Amino acid sequence: MSLKAFHVLFILLSIVLSGGFGCWSLERHSATREILYLFFAGMSFSGMVLLIVYLIWFLSKMRSV
């Protein structure tokens, strides 16, 4: 496996894990009504969006190399 493929795989795994943690945090917030879980969900989904933007940027950069 090349370094590029590993990097893409690692970013995709991070996106999935971030989304999963965000969904888990929303579920915990609905069960306990603690505001901290809502904060965790917001930060997790924000990170997920940033990772998607980074993945798109990385793939476009690698196409030109």
Residue frames as qw, qx, qy, qz and C-alpha x, y, z in Angstrom:
[[0.000, 0.891, 0.455, 0.000, 0.00, 0.00, 0.00],
 [0.415, 0.465, -0.025, 0.781, 1.40, 3.37, -0.98],
 [0.211, -0.225, -0.446, 0.840, 1.71, 6.26, 1.40],
 [0.283, -0.054, -0.214, -0.933, -0.93, 8.19, -0.55],
 [0.592, -0.273, -0.656, -0.380, -3.42, 5.32, -0.29],
 [0.481, -0.300, -0.682, 0.462, -2.72, 4.92, 3.42],
 [0.038, -0.104, -0.216, 0.970, -3.25, 8.65, 3.98],
 [0.455, -0.148, -0.380, -0.792, -6.60, 8.57, 2.14],
 [0.620, -0.287, -0.728, -0.058, -7.65, 5.48, 4.09],
 [0.363, -0.226, -0.562, 0.708, -6.66, 7.13, 7.38],
 [0.172, 0.007, 0.016, -0.985, -8.65, 10.28, 6.53],
 [0.568, -0.211, -0.547, -0.577, -11.72, 8.22, 5.58],
 [0.573, -0.288, -0.727, 0.246, -11.49, 6.24, 8.80],
 [0.179, -0.152, -0.390, 0.890, -11.21, 9.49, 10.76],
 [0.356, -0.116, -0.243, -0.895, -14.32, 10.86, 9.02],
 [0.642, -0.280, -0.654, -0.285, -16.32, 7.73, 9.88],
 [0.512, -0.264, -0.643, 0.504, -15.14, 7.68, 13.49],
 [0.018, -0.039, -0.194, 0.980, -15.84, 11.39, 13.94],
 [0.498, -0.189, -0.372, -0.760, -19.37, 10.95, 12.58],
 [0.653, -0.274, -0.706, -0.007, -19.93, 7.94, 14.80],
 [0.351, -0.200, -0.540, 0.738, -18.78, 9.82, 17.88],
 [0.187, -0.059, -0.029, -0.980, -21.03, 12.74, 16.94],
 [0.618, -0.259, -0.529, -0.521, -24.05, 10.45, 16.61],
 [0.599, -0.265, -0.685, 0.319, -23.20, 8.76, 19.91],
 [0.164, -0.079, -0.351, 0.918, -22.91, 12.16, 21.59],
 [0.405, -0.167, -0.225, -0.870, -26.33, 13.20, 20.26],
 [0.682, -0.286, -0.644, -0.197, -27.82, 9.97, 21.56],
 [0.490, -0.221, -0.595, 0.598, -26.26, 10.51, 24.99],
 [0.055, -0.050, 0.119, -0.990, -27.53, 14.10, 25.01],
 [0.558, -0.255, -0.394, -0.684, -31.07, 12.94, 24.31],
 [0.702, -0.288, -0.648, 0.069, -30.81, 10.38, 27.12],
 [0.533, -0.345, -0.451, 0.627, -29.19, 12.57, 29.79],
 [0.053, 0.939, 0.276, 0.198, -29.92, 16.14, 28.63],
 [0.556, -0.597, 0.095, 0.571, -26.34, 17.14, 29.52],
 [0.350, 0.912, -0.044, -0.208, -25.16, 20.10, 27.46],
 [0.304, -0.633, 0.642, 0.307, -21.59, 18.77, 27.31],
 [0.594, 0.150, 0.762, 0.213, -22.68, 15.98, 24.96],
 [0.446, 0.840, 0.305, -0.047, -24.19, 18.56, 22.64],
 [0.043, -0.889, 0.383, 0.245, -20.85, 20.38, 22.63],
 [0.495, -0.298, 0.774, 0.260, -19.04, 17.12, 21.84],
 [0.601, 0.494, 0.622, 0.093, -21.44, 16.43, 18.96],
 [0.291, 0.946, 0.049, -0.135, -20.95, 19.90, 17.50],
 [0.183, -0.757, 0.573, 0.254, -17.18, 19.66, 17.69],
 [0.582, -0.061, 0.788, 0.190, -17.21, 16.17, 16.21],
 [0.564, 0.660, 0.492, 0.066, -19.40, 17.12, 13.26],
 [0.132, 0.956, -0.180, -0.191, -17.31, 20.26, 12.69],
 [0.360, -0.547, 0.709, 0.262, -14.19, 18.13, 12.61],
 [0.637, 0.264, 0.713, 0.126, -15.88, 15.74, 10.22],
 [0.448, 0.869, 0.204, -0.053, -16.67, 18.59, 7.81],
 [0.052, -0.876, 0.437, 0.198, -13.09, 19.86, 8.04],
 [0.535, -0.259, 0.775, 0.213, -11.76, 16.37, 7.35],
 [0.632, 0.550, 0.542, 0.070, -13.97, 16.10, 4.26],
 [0.263, 0.956, -0.081, -0.101, -12.67, 19.46, 3.01],
 [0.290, -0.690, 0.634, 0.197, -9.11, 18.31, 3.69],
 [0.669, 0.068, 0.724, 0.152, -9.70, 15.03, 1.84],
 [0.554, 0.773, 0.308, 0.030, -11.00, 16.90, -1.22],
 [0.054, 0.939, -0.320, -0.111, -8.02, 19.26, -1.10],
 [0.496, -0.472, 0.709, 0.171, -5.55, 16.38, -0.69],
 [0.700, 0.305, 0.630, 0.137, -7.01, 14.41, -3.59],
 [0.449, 0.886, 0.112, 0.016, -6.94, 17.43, -5.88],
 [0.140, -0.854, 0.484, 0.129, -3.33, 18.12, -4.89],
 [0.599, -0.258, 0.741, 0.161, -2.28, 14.52, -5.52],
 [0.705, 0.567, 0.424, 0.039, -3.86, 14.50, -8.98],
 [0.322, 0.936, -0.144, 0.003, -1.61, 17.35, -10.06],
 [0.372, -0.692, 0.608, 0.113, 1.56, 15.66, -8.75]]
